[in-house]
Amino acid sequence: MSTKEEITKAIGAHGMWKSRLRSAIDTGKSEWQPDSVAKDNLCDFGKWIYSLKATPAEAPRAAKVKDLHAKFHVEASRVLKLAQAGQKAAASQAIAPGSPFDKLTGELTTELMNWSKAA
């Protein structure tokens, strides 16, 4: 799969996390476990980026995306923990506009889109 295809797939997959988290907040349940969600190398994109042999030109962008991706997973895990603990208000606030999760999602998506354009 090409870099552009991997990035497009990653944008969609990570975009779905807000709805997964919203569902977990509403129900208190999730098929996902926070400890697994926190690991950025278990999702398809994480596996891909950890195996990527970045060219010198794309290495800085790949490093930035890798960092944002790791932070995204940690934050998603934090929100999921709140949701599974029944802390609906805190979990809802944790995905609200302007929250760390919201900001990381935006930053990661922007960097992925910029990388896709450059690829």
C-alpha positions in Angstrom: 0.0 0.0 0.0 1.3 3.5 -0.8 2.1 6.2 1.7 -1.0 8.1 0.6 -3.2 5.1 1.0 -1.8 4.4 4.4 -2.3 8.0 5.5 -5.9 8.1 4.1 -6.7 4.9 5.9 -5.2 6.3 9.2 -7.2 9.5 9.0 -10.4 7.5 8.8 -9.5 5.0 11.4 -8.4 7.6 14.0 -11.4 9.8 13.2 -13.7 7.0 14.3 -12.3 7.1 17.8 -14.4 10.1 18.8 -17.6 8.1 18.1 -16.1 5.0 19.8 -15.4 7.1 22.8 -18.8 8.8 22.7 -20.4 5.3 22.7 -18.2 4.2 25.6 -19.2 7.4 27.5 -22.9 6.8 26.9 -22.8 3.1 27.8 -19.9 2.8 30.2 -18.7 -0.1 28.0 -16.3 -0.7 25.2 -14.8 -3.6 23.3 -11.5 -1.8 23.7 -9.3 -1.8 26.8 -7.5 1.4 27.8 -4.1 -0.3 28.3 -4.2 -1.6 24.6 -5.6 1.7 23.3 -2.6 3.5 24.9 -0.1 1.6 22.8 0.4 3.4 19.5 2.1 0.4 17.8 -0.9 -1.9 17.9 -3.2 -0.2 15.3 -2.6 -0.7 11.6 -1.2 2.8 11.2 1.1 2.4 14.2 2.5 -0.9 12.8 3.0 0.8 9.5 4.8 3.9 10.8 7.0 1.9 13.1 8.1 -0.2 10.1 8.5 2.8 7.8 11.8 3.4 6.3 11.3 7.2 5.8 13.3 9.0 3.2 15.4 11.9 4.4 12.9 14.3 3.0 9.9 12.7 4.9 11.8 11.8 8.1 11.0 15.0 10.0 7.3 14.8 9.1 7.2 11.1 10.0 8.8 11.8 13.3 6.2 14.5 14.1 3.3 12.3 13.1 4.7 9.4 15.1 4.9 11.6 18.2 1.4 13.0 17.7 0.0 9.5 17.1 1.5 8.3 20.3 0.0 11.2 22.3 -3.3 10.6 20.6 -3.4 7.0 21.8 -2.5 8.0 25.3 -5.2 10.6 25.4 -7.8 8.2 23.9 -6.9 5.7 26.5 -7.4 8.3 29.3 -10.8 9.2 28.0 -11.7 5.5 27.7 -10.7 4.9 31.3 -13.0 7.7 32.4 -15.8 6.4 30.4 -15.4 2.8 31.7 -15.3 4.1 35.2 -18.7 5.8 34.7 -17.3 9.3 34.9 -19.6 10.5 32.1 -19.2 14.3 32.7 -15.4 14.1 32.9 -15.2 11.8 29.9 -17.5 14.1 27.9 -15.4 17.1 28.8 -12.3 15.2 27.8 -13.5 14.9 24.2 -15.2 18.3 24.0 -14.0 21.0 21.6 -10.7 22.5 22.9 -9.9 19.4 25.0 -6.5 17.7 24.7 -8.1 14.9 22.7 -9.8 17.3 20.4 -6.5 19.3 19.8 -4.4 16.1 19.3 -7.0 14.7 16.8 -6.9 18.0 14.9 -3.1 18.2 14.9 -2.7 14.6 13.9 -5.2 14.9 11.1 -3.6 18.1 9.8 -0.1 16.6 9.8 -1.4 13.4 8.1 -3.2 15.5 5.4 -0.1 17.6 4.8 2.1 14.5 4.5 -0.4 12.9 2.1 -0.3 16.1 -0.1 3.5 15.9 -0.1 3.7 12.2 -0.8 
